Amino acid sequence: MSYFVTGATGFIGRYLVSRLLAREGTVYVLVRPDSQKKFDAVAKKSGWDLKRISVMAGDMSQPRCGLTPAQVRRLAGKVKHFFHLAAIYDLTASAESQRIANIDGTRHALDLAAALKVGVFHHTSSIAAAGLYPGIFREDMFEEAEGLDDPYLRTKHDSEALVRQEKRIKWRIYRPGMVVGDSKTGEIDKIDGPYYFFSLIKKLRELLPQWMPVLGIEGGRINLVPVDFVADAMDHIAHKPKLDGHTFHLTDPEPLRVGEVLNTFCRAGHAPEMTMRLDARMFAFVPSGVRAAVGNLPPIRRFVGMLLRDFKIPKEVLKFITYPTRFDSRETERALKGSGISVPRLDDYAWRLWDYWERHLDPDLFIDRSLKGKVRNKVVLITGGSSGIGLSTAQRVAEAGAITLIVARGEDELFKARDAMKAKGGKVFAYTADLADMADCDRLIKTVLDEHGHVDILINNAGRSIRRSIELSYDRFHDFERTMQLNYFGSLRLIMGFMPGMTQRRKGHIINISSIGVLANSPRFSAYVASKAALDAFSRCAQGELSGKGISFTTINMPLVKTPMIAPTKMYDSIPTLSPEEAAELVVRGIIEKPSRIATRLGIFAALINAVAPKAYEVIMSTAFELFPDSAAAKGDRKALKEAAPSQEQIAFASLMRGVHW
């Protein structure tokens, strides 16, 4: 018995060929000349016996799939089963490419099968052939399909119509559900269907603890089936007698709703579940014309477009959130009875799909994550660059090939840092400046622009922290003035000085080193937190104005870092802190990924609790305020400064709230 397979290198095709090779006979596979390397790679990975596979060079877009008359004569009468799987299964593909592949390709495959006098033509259609039919779609239904405006739905429907109208040869039609990866290995060849939401789920995992409930969406039932089930079912049904002229739904008889599917993958990816779900169908009462008008408003289109780009979700996928069709599969169940072939529960194998995606297909894996790729030969200016976070960051970017400009007040320490980095081959320039002095900021800006022309990345790292309760600050208003002068006005002056060049070149990146205290509202840091919060607010406003001009802002709500700035508070010697090198890693991440904000889970959680339960959060902050008294440095007590030691309660509380300033 011999087989002919189109689309053998496709996802379902390669699984089906493996099943056919387990039987007797030769398998002829149609391969485009430019896909020979792909075929070789698939064959090697799948462990195919190439002695039993005959490669036929051809092209689905050509009459009789591009086979020559001699090839057709040689194969005529030898092929028992012709499996047609070659098609485009991509919602985002152009209408023309889908027409050529799905409709013209099917027509050419039928002509070739008729010329070869095959026994049975097996057509792999899709549940998409039903369109957006509202209700239960049976296997004997076809003309009843509705909502075929989408090119993908239309071409799948029209290609199946060609097979159903075929009179020259016998046929069988298979309509798989939305095909996902192998239920045993998780393997899949591309991102499709529910995989489009994996980046969103991963983002939730990074932002929030797994136990925290979040708001999600609900919709219609999504019919997911693993590729191994589809291949097993097709292979089994194809070899059963007396089933010609029938259509088979290779679908899950008990499909889950959209929200249930997303939560299943949230559990698989250890992300918080969407326990509170809004049913997207609740907006159906709004007239379609009104929905379309609102959706086409420029601000709405831009907002939705940015969200979809950030989460890498094609807009074509959104229409399937309210998918209205259910599929009856009684014909398939009868054909598979006694075979042991059935659709496994998604809960049982979702973790394998997630694991494979995360290790092989996560789009973040293909981003150039080398710092060198982001900063090589670019001008990077770092304030506070002679020590602590600034120095560690400067060392990293200098090693990566950036033109590194470090700024600080102290000349000796600054030039020592510059010379050490230059000795290692870095392109490093040092500039002394007092960033609390606006005139000195202007001098620095002019000097940098004169010598380097522009700044690509500005890292506002220099800052001043004051830990002192408000009661001890009644006669120290200058604490608030000088903190604001450096942390806010100094940084803002540099931003405003380098921004014109960035907007003119339509590219630039500003990274502001903020504090976890802005999210946690740490007691005793009112002066420091207020100054950092001001810069945070400016950045949020500026993002709205400048993101369309190629300018990115990143705010890093840095947890407690062991630097000279916190040295006067001796309690910090005994509680968990980041090292400057660990803090620099966060800055490097900001340079590479350009997120709007980088913060720890604890910081985000603190801000969220403060937003939804401010009184409860106030109790926590008040407890911390009473537990952590003013330091000796804040009181000006030199003797106590030498004797200060944290209590076990303080250490325990600080460890629990790791990274927060107390």
N, C-alpha and C positions, 0 to 999 in steps of 0.2 A: 504494500500500500504506500502511495506517495502523496506528499502534501505540497502545496504552494502557499507561501505566506508573504503578504505585503506588510510593511511596517514591522519587520522582524527585529529591527534595532530599537524600536520604540519601547516604552515601559511595559505595556501589556504584552507586546509581541515577543520580547525576549523571554518572558515567563512561559508563554504558550509554546515557543519553540523548544524549550527545555522539556515541557510535558510531552510534546510529540516525539522527541528523540528517545523518550523512554519506551516508545512503541517501536514496531518494526517499520522499515521503509525509509525512503529518501525524502529529505525536506529541501525543497527548492525555495530560496529566499530572494526576493527582489531587492537589489541594493543599487542606489545611485552611485555612479563612478566616484563622485566626490565624497561619498560616505563609506568608502571601503575601509579607511582607517578606523572609523567608528565601529564598523562591523567586526573588524579584527579584535578590537579592544573588548567589545561585548562578548564575542565568542570565547576569548581567553578567560575573561572574568567568570563567565557562566560555565566554563568547562565543557563546551560543546565538542562532540566528536566530528571534526571537520571532514572526515571520510564519508560521513552520511549527509553532509550538507552541500548542496550545489548552489553556488552564488550566480544569480542571473542579473547582469548589469542592465539597468533600465531606469525609467523615470515615470512616475505616476501622472505627470502632466502631459505625457505624450500618448498618441493612440496606441492601444494594446500595451500600455505601460512601457513603451519604448523597446519591446522585444522585436527582434528581426524575424522575417518570415521563416528563416531556417530554424531559428530557435522554437518558434511556434510549432512547426512541423515535427521537430524532434520530440517535443513534449506532448503532442496531441494524443489523447487517450490514456496517458500514463498517470494523470493526477486524479486521485479520488476526492480529496477535500481541498478546496481553495479558501483560505482564510484571508479576508480583507480587513486589515487593521490600520493601514496607512491613512492618516487623517491629521488634522490640526485640532488638538484638544487645548485650546488657549482662548480664554475670553477676551484677551487684550490684542489678539492678532487682527490685522486689517481685514475688512470685508472681502476684498479682492483675493487675498491670499487664502482665505477660508473657502471661497467659492471654487478656486482652482483645485485645492487639495481635497476638499470634502465632496464636492459635486462632480467636477470634471474627473477627479481621480477615481471615484466610484464608477462613473460611466465607463472609463477606460478599463477598469478592473473587470467589470461585467463583460465587456467585449472580449477581453483576453480569455476569461474563463469559458465563454461560449466557444471561442476558437479552439481552446484546448480540450473541449468536450469533457469538462470535469463532472464528477459525480454530484457534488453538492457545493454550493457557494455559501460560505459562512460570512455574514456581514456583521462587523462590530459597529453598532450604532451607539446610542446613548440615551439616557433618560431625558436628555435635552430635546429629543425629537417630540416630546409631549409639550414643549414650550412651557408656558406658565398656566397650565390647565388647573382650574380651581376645583379640586376634588380628587377622587380616586381614579387613577388612569390604569385600565386593565391592559393585559398583554395583547388582546385582540383589537384594541383601539388604536387609531392612527389619525384619521381625518378630523377627529374631535379636538386635536391640539389647538391651543390658543396662545396669544401673546408671543408671536414669532417675529417681532420687530428686530430683536437682537440678531446680528449676523451669525453668531455661533449657533443659536437655537434654530434659525432658519436653515442654515446649510446642513445641520445634522438631520433636520426633518426632511429636507428635499433630497438629500442623498439616500435616505432610507426609502423614500418614495420610488426612486429609480429601481431599487431591488424588488420592491413589492410589485412593480409593474412588469418585472422580467418574466418572459415566457419561454426563453430558450433553454434555461437550465433550472434545476431545483435549487432552493435557497432556504436558509435559516437565518434569523436575525436575533442578535443579542443586544440588549440595552443595559449596560452596566450603570450602576449609580456613580456617584462621585468617587473616583478611584484614589485611594490613599496608599501608603506604603505597605510593605510586606508585614503581615501580622506576626511573623516569627523573627524577622531581622530588623524591621523598621525601614528597610531600604526603599528609597524613592529617587527618581531622577531629576525632579524639579519642584519648585514651589508652586502650589496650585491649591484651589479650594480652601479648606480650613487652615492650611499652612500660612496663608496670607495674614492670619491673625496671630501667628506665633511671636512676631516681633513685639506686638502690643503686650502679649502675655509676659514676655521676657522683661519688658519695661516695667510692668507692674511688680514683678518679682524683685527687680532692683530697687524699686522705690519704697515698697511697703512690706511689712512682715507677713508671712504666709497666713497667719491666723486672723488677719484683719479683714472684715467684710468690705466689699466695694460695690459700687453701682455698675450694673451691666445692662445688656440688652437681651430681649427675648424675641423670637420670631417664629417662622415656620419650621417644619421638620426637614432636616438635611440628611439625605440618604448617602451614607458613607459605606464603602466596601473596600477591603484590602485587596491588593492586586493578586495575591496568591489564591484567594477565593475565586476571583474572576477567571483566572487562567485554569484552575481546576474545574470549575463549572463548565466553561466552554469546551474543554477537552472531553469531559465526560458526556455532555449533551451531544456534541458533534458525532460521537461514535455510537449513539443509541439509534436504533432503527425507527422508521415510521414517524419521524418528527418534522419532515420537510414541510415548508410553508408556515411554520410556526414562529412566533416571537417569544423571546424569553427575557424577563426582567431579572437581571443579576443584581438584586437589590436587598437591602435589609428589611425584613418584614416588620421590624419594630424600630423605626428610625427615631433618633433623638431630636429635640428642638434645638435651635441655634444656641440658646443659653446653656442648655445641658451639655452640648458638644464643647463649647468654650470652657465650661467648668471642668469637664473631663480632662482637657488639656492643661488647664490651670493646675489641677492636682498632679498631672504628670510632670509639669515643669516646676513644681513646688512654688507656685505663685498664689497670691490670695484669690479666693473664689468670688465670683460675682453673685453674691447671695441676694442682693436686691436688684431685680431685673425689670426694666421697662419694656413692655411689649411694643415693638415697632409698628405692629398692626393697629395700634390705638389711634394712629394719625390718619387712618384710612378715611375717617369721616371728613377730613379736609378735602375739598374739591381738587382734583388732579391739576386743574389749571392754576389754582392758587399755589399749590405746592411747587409747580414748575416755575411760576413767576418769582416766588421767594427764593427758590434754589438758584435762579439765574441772576440774582442781584450780585453785582461785582464783589461787595464785601463778603457775602456768604460763600460765593464760589472760591474766593481766595482763601478764606478761613478753612473751608472743607478741604480744598486742594493741599494746603500746607499740612493739615493733620494727616491726610492720606499719604503724602510724601514722607512725612516723618515716620509713620508706622509701616510704610512700604505696602499699602493696600490699594490695589487698582480700583478705580471708581466703579468699574463694571461689576465688581463683586457685590456691591451694596444691594443691587436689585434682588439678590438671592437670599437676603436676610429674612424677607417675608415670603419665602418660597411657598406656594400654595398647594403643591401637588403631592399626593400620596400614590404609591405604586403597589398594585396587586400583583403577586408573583406566584399564583397557584400553579400555573403551567410549569414554571421552573421547579417548584417544590416537588411536583409529581415526577419530573424527569430526574431529579437528584435523589429521590427516595431510595434508601438502602445503600447509597454511595458513601455516606459519612461526610459528605461535603455540605457545609453550612456556613453562614456568616458568623464569625466570632463576635463577642460583645466588645464594643469599643473600649470599655473600662479595662479589659484584659490585655490589650496590646497598645493602648495610647502612649504608655511610657516608652515603648520601643520606637514609635514614630517620633516622639519628642527628642529622644536621645540621638537618633540618627540625624534629625534636622539640626540639632545644636552642634553636632560634631562635623557635619558635612555641608549643610545648606544655609545656615544662618548667614544672612547678608553681611553681618558685621565681620564675618571671617574673611571676607574679600576686600575689606577696606584696608588701604595702606596704613597699617598701624605702626609703622616705623616712624619714630620722631624725625629721622633724617628726611623722610619723604615729605614732611610738613614744613620743616624749617631750613632745609639746606639752602644756603645763599640768601636767606631772607633776613631782614633787619628785625631783631627782637630786642626790645628795651625792657629792662627789669629794674624797678626801683627797689631800694633796700637790698641791693645785690651783693653786698660785701659779707653777709653772714646769714645764718638761719635758712629759712625757706628760699629767700632770694638767691643766696649763693648756691644752694643745692640745685635749684632750677637752672641757674646760669651755667653751671657745670654740665648739666644734661644737654642743654641746647647747644652749647659750644662744642661738645663732643659730636653732636649730630650735624655740625657744619653750618650753624647759623652765624650770621654777623651779630655778635652778642654785645649789647651795650648795657653796662651795669652802672647804676647810679646810687650814691650814698653820700652822707655828710662827711664822714671821717676819711680823710685822704689816705692815711697810712694803711689802714685795713683794706680800703678799696683797691689801692694800687697793688697791694700784696696779693689779693684775690685775682686781679687781672693778670699779673705776671705769672702766677701759678697755672692759670688756664692757658695762657699763651705758650708756656713752656711745653704744654701737651699738644700743641698744634692748633689751638683754637684761635679764631678771629675775634678778639675781645678788645673792647674799648671802654675805658672808665671815665666817668664824668662826676665831679663833685657838685652837689647842689643841696640846698636846704629847701625841701618841697613844701615847708610851711610858709615860705616866703614867696609870694606870687611873682615878684620881680625876678627872683632866682629861677622860678619855674619857666618864665618867659625866656630868660637867657639860655637855659638848658634846651628849650625847644628850638630856638634859633640856631644854636650851635649844632645840634643833631641834624637838623634839616640842611644846614650849610654843608656839613661833612658827609652825610649819607643820603640826602635827597628825600627820604621818606622813612616811615616806620611801618612794618607789616604787622607786627604783633606787639601790643603794649600790655605789660603785666604790671598792674598797680599793686605792688606788694608792700611797700614801705608803710608803716603804720605805728600808731602809739596806742597802748592799752593802759587804762587806769582802773584799778579795782578798789573802789571806795564807796561805801554806802552814802546815800543822799544826806543823811544826818551829819556825816562828817564833811560834807561838801558845801554847807551853807555859806561859808566864807571862802570857798575855793571855786568861784565861778570861772576862773581862768582855766581850770581843768577841762571844762566843757568847751571853752573857746579854742584852746590849743589842740585838743583832740579833734574837733571839727575842722580846724584849720589844716591839719596834715591829712587826716583820713578821708575827708570829703573834698575840701576846696583844693588841696594839692593834687589829688587824683583827677578831679574835674578839670583843673587847669591844663593838665597834660592831655587829657582826652580832647578838650576843645582846641588845643594847639596842634595835635597831630591828625584830628578828624578831617580837616579840609583836604589834606593830601589823600587820605583814605577814600573819601567820597569821590574825589576826582578820578582816582584810579579804579574805583568801584570794587575795592577789596581791602579788607582790614579786619583785625581781630583784637578785641579789647578784653582782657581778663582781669577781673577785680577780685582780689583776695579779701573776702568778707569773713564772717564769723558764724559759727553755729549758734552763737548768742543771739543773732538776729532772729533765728527761728525759735530758740528756746526762751528768749526774753530773760536772760540770766540776771538775777539780783546782783547788786553792787557794781554792775557794769553799765549803768545808765548812760554815762558819757561816751564810752567806747561803742556800745551797741547802737546808740542813736546816730553816731557818725557813720558807722558802717551801713545802717539801715537807710540813711540818706543816699549813699552811693548805690545801694541796691535799688531804691526807688527810681533814681535817675536812669539806671541801666534798663529797667523795665519800660520806662517811658521811651527811651532812646531806641530800644529794639523795635517798637512799633513804627517809628519814623524811618529807621535806617536799614532794616532787614532787606527791604526791596532794593537797596543800593549796594548790596554785597558786603555790608558791615555786620560782623557778628559780635555779640556780647556774651561773655560767660562769667557768671558769678559763682565763686567757690566759697560755700559756707564752711570754712575750715574748722575742724574740731581743734581741741587744745593741742598745741605743738610745743615741744621742749626747746625753746629758744631763749636768748638773753632777755626778751621782753617779759617773760613770766618769772624770771629768776628772783625778783624781790619777794614773791609769794612762796615761802618755803614749803607750804603744804603741798604744792604741785610736785615736789620731789618724790612724794610717796604715792601718787595716784597715776593711773594710766594716761599716757600722752603719746602722740605721734612723734617720731623723729623727724628732723628736717628733710631727710631723704624720703621718708614715707609721704610727707606733705608734698614734696616735689613731684611724686608720682601722680598726685591728683592734678597738679598743674599741667604735667605732661599729657594726662588724659584730656584735660580741657583743650590743649593745643590740637591734639589729634582729632577728637570727636566734635569739638565746637558745640557742646550742649549749652542751653541757656543757663542751666544751673547744675552744680555738682554739690551734693549734700549727703550726709550719712542718713541711714534709715531712722536713727534716733532723732536727728534734727527735723526730718520731715514729719515724723510721728508726733513730735512735740508741737510743731506748728499746727498740725491737724487737730490734736486734742484741744489746743488753746482756741481753735476756731469753733469747734462744736460743743465744747464744755469748758468755757473760760473760767467759771467759778471753781470747778474741780482742779483745773490746772493752777489756778491762783493758790490753792491750798498746797500743792506740791512745791511751788516756788517759795511760798512763805516758810514751809518746813526747811527747805534748803537754806533760806536766808538766816533762819535761826540756828541751823546746824553749823554753818560756816561763818564765823565772825570775821570782822575786818582784820586784815593782816597787821602785823606790827609795822610794816612799811607804811600802810595807809594811816596808822595812828601816829607815826613818827617816833615810835618807841624803839630806840636802838638796842637797848638791853634785851627786850623781848624778841627782837629780831634774831638774836643769836640763839635763843632758847626755844623758839617756836617749833612745835612738833604736832602733827595731826593726830587726832584720836582714831580709834578703830572704827567708830561709827562714821566718821567723815570719810575714811578710806573706803569703807563698804559702800556708802552712798555714791561716792564719786566713781567707783568701779561699776556700779549698776548703771549709772548715767554717763557712760564712758564718753569722754571728749567734750562734755559740756563744761563751760567756765563757771566755777562757784566761788 
